[in-house]
Amino acid sequence: MTTTYTPAGDAAAGGGAPAAFATPRLATPPKRRTPVGRLAFGLIMVLLCAGVLTVMFGRAQHRSAVLAVARPVDAGQTISDADLRIAQVSSEGLTTIAASQRGQVVGRIAAVDLRPGMNLTPDAIRGSAIPAAGQTVAGVLFKPGQLPGRALHAGDQVDLVTTAASQQSASTGGVDTTSSSPGSPVAATRRARVVTVTPVSGSTDGSVVVDLLLDEADGPAVAADGAAGHLALLLLPRGR
């Protein structure tokens, strides 16, 4: 006798096809809601960044060509074309000199020490070129003992003292004179300003040629005294 195994489900269905396997249903996770405050903060940050970029781009588009310093220029020296260069800067809040005025700046005098990279301003230059009307520039050779031991700089105020009695009779007109005692030689003194100081090429004793700005009337006498080696230079405080 043969026995056949029939599953309970099949028996309940009267021997029909087995029931299909039912896939279990997963629960749907709840949707997260983004807080309104975060959305507002993000929007504000986006707008802020956009505003900053707009301002920066606008400033970049409104840059101006101005004059800047290309080489060192000491106070009192004449500004040459080679001392200048053109820089692009934002003109907001700055007092500068437009690049188009380059021709008007060349030949002017530096009122302060100019250093490379500085933007040139009206306060940094003086009015007229050297020499102005009524002035002259005299180049005088000085040896050690005729000038102070410390280095001279452009813009220094100095007194020029005539040291030879034989020259005084011809050079005292219209200038200050001093006498230490009766019968002593009279020293003629003239005020001047240092323009440039140039070491003498090949000199081993420290001799220098000093270009001096002085009154035009004093030029001939200073040139004569300087050529004869009869001048001594006294350094005065700046701004005197």
C-alpha positions in Angstrom: 0.0 0.0 0.0 1.5 3.4 -1.1 1.0 6.6 1.1 1.1 10.1 -0.5 2.0 13.2 1.6 -0.2 16.1 1.0 0.5 19.6 2.6 -2.2 20.9 4.8 -2.7 23.9 2.5 -3.1 21.8 -0.5 -5.5 19.5 1.4 -7.6 22.5 2.5 -7.8 23.7 -1.1 -9.0 20.3 -2.1 -5.8 19.3 -3.7 -5.4 22.5 -5.8 -2.2 24.6 -6.5 -0.3 25.9 -3.4 -1.0 29.5 -2.4 1.5 32.2 -3.4 4.0 33.4 -0.8 3.0 36.8 0.5 5.8 39.5 0.6 5.8 41.4 3.9 5.1 45.1 3.7 7.7 47.6 5.2 6.5 50.6 7.1 7.1 53.9 5.2 9.4 56.2 7.2 7.9 59.6 8.1 8.9 62.5 5.9 11.3 65.0 7.5 10.3 68.6 7.4 13.1 71.2 6.9 12.7 74.0 9.5 11.6 77.3 8.0 14.4 79.1 9.9 17.1 77.1 8.2 15.7 77.9 4.8 15.5 81.6 5.6 19.1 81.6 6.9 20.4 79.9 3.8 18.6 82.3 1.5 20.0 85.3 3.4 23.6 83.9 3.1 23.1 83.4 -0.6 21.9 87.0 -1.1 24.7 88.3 1.1 27.4 86.5 -0.9 25.9 87.7 -4.1 25.9 91.3 -2.8 29.5 91.1 -1.8 30.5 89.7 -5.2 28.6 92.5 -6.9 30.3 95.2 -4.9 33.8 93.7 -5.5 33.1 93.4 -9.2 31.9 96.9 -9.4 35.0 98.3 -7.7 37.2 96.3 -10.0 35.5 97.8 -12.9 36.0 101.4 -11.6 39.8 101.3 -11.1 41.8 104.3 -12.2 45.3 104.8 -13.6 47.4 106.8 -11.2 51.1 107.7 -10.7 53.2 105.6 -8.4 56.9 105.6 -7.5 59.2 103.4 -9.5 62.6 104.3 -7.9 63.7 105.8 -4.6 63.6 109.6 -4.6 65.0 111.5 -1.6 63.3 114.6 -0.3 64.5 117.7 -2.1 65.4 115.8 -5.3 63.9 116.4 -8.7 61.4 113.8 -9.9 62.3 112.4 -13.3 60.2 110.4 -15.7 62.1 107.2 -14.8 61.1 107.7 -11.2 57.4 107.2 -12.0 55.2 104.3 -13.1 51.5 103.8 -13.7 49.4 101.8 -11.2 45.7 100.7 -11.3 43.9 101.4 -8.1 40.4 102.0 -6.8 40.0 105.8 -6.5 37.5 105.6 -3.7 38.7 107.4 -0.6 42.2 108.0 -2.0 43.9 111.2 -2.9 46.1 110.4 -5.9 47.5 112.0 -9.1 46.1 110.8 -12.4 48.5 109.2 -14.8 47.5 111.8 -17.4 49.3 114.4 -15.3 52.7 112.7 -15.6 54.1 115.5 -17.7 53.2 118.0 -15.0 54.9 116.0 -12.2 58.2 115.4 -14.0 60.6 118.2 -12.9 58.8 118.8 -9.6 60.5 118.4 -6.2 59.9 115.6 -3.7 58.6 117.0 -0.5 59.2 113.7 1.3 61.2 110.6 0.8 59.5 108.6 -2.0 59.9 104.8 -2.0 59.0 102.3 -4.7 55.4 101.1 -4.6 54.0 104.3 -3.1 51.1 106.0 -4.8 52.0 109.6 -5.5 49.9 112.2 -3.8 49.8 116.0 -4.1 51.3 116.4 -0.6 54.4 114.4 -1.7 55.6 116.9 -4.2 56.5 120.6 -4.1 55.5 123.4 -6.4 58.3 124.2 -8.8 61.3 122.6 -10.4 64.8 123.2 -9.2 66.0 125.9 -9.7 63.0 128.2 -9.6 63.1 131.8 -10.6 65.6 133.7 -8.5 67.6 130.6 -7.6 70.6 128.7 -8.9 72.3 125.4 -8.3 76.1 125.4 -7.7 78.2 122.2 -7.6 80.9 122.4 -5.0 83.7 120.0 -4.3 84.2 119.3 -0.5 87.0 117.4 1.1 87.1 115.9 4.6 87.3 118.7 7.1 85.2 121.0 5.0 81.9 119.3 5.8 80.4 117.3 8.7 81.4 113.7 9.2 77.8 112.5 9.0 76.3 111.9 5.6 74.5 114.7 3.8 71.0 114.0 2.3 68.9 115.8 -0.3 66.8 118.5 1.4 69.3 119.2 4.2 69.6 122.9 5.1 73.2 124.2 5.3 75.3 127.3 5.8 78.2 128.0 3.5 81.1 129.7 5.3 83.9 131.4 3.4 87.2 130.4 5.0 89.8 132.6 3.2 90.2 136.2 4.1 91.4 137.0 0.6 88.0 136.1 -0.8 85.9 137.9 1.7 86.2 141.4 0.3 84.6 140.3 -2.9 82.0 138.0 -1.4 80.5 139.8 1.6 78.0 142.0 -0.2 74.4 141.2 0.7 75.2 138.3 3.0 75.4 137.8 6.8 78.9 138.3 8.3 80.2 137.4 11.7 83.3 138.4 13.6 84.5 136.7 16.8 86.8 139.7 17.9 88.0 143.1 16.6 90.5 142.7 13.9 89.6 139.1 13.1 88.7 138.0 9.6 85.1 138.4 8.6 83.4 135.1 7.6 80.7 135.4 4.9 77.9 133.0 5.4 75.2 132.0 2.9 72.2 129.8 3.4 71.7 126.9 0.9 69.9 123.6 0.6 71.4 120.3 -0.5 70.1 118.9 -3.8 72.3 115.9 -4.4 75.5 114.4 -3.0 77.8 112.6 -5.4 81.0 110.8 -4.3 84.0 111.7 -6.4 84.9 108.8 -8.7 88.3 107.3 -7.9 88.7 109.4 -4.7 90.1 107.6 -1.7 89.7 110.5 0.8 85.9 110.7 0.8 85.6 113.8 -1.3 82.1 114.6 -2.6 80.5 117.0 -5.0 77.4 118.7 -3.4 74.9 120.4 -5.6 73.6 123.3 -3.6 70.4 125.3 -4.2 70.9 129.0 -3.2 69.9 132.5 -4.2 70.9 133.4 -7.7 72.8 136.5 -6.4 75.1 134.2 -4.3 75.9 131.8 -7.1 79.0 133.4 -8.6 80.7 134.0 -5.2 79.9 130.5 -4.0 81.2 129.0 -7.2 84.4 131.0 -6.9 85.0 130.2 -3.3 84.2 126.5 -3.9 86.6 126.3 -6.8 89.4 127.7 -4.7 88.6 125.3 -1.8 87.6 128.2 0.5 84.2 127.0 1.6 83.2 125.0 4.7 79.7 123.5 5.1 77.7 123.7 8.3 74.7 121.4 8.7 71.5 122.9 10.1 68.4 121.3 11.6 65.8 120.3 9.0 62.8 122.7 8.7 64.8 125.7 9.8 
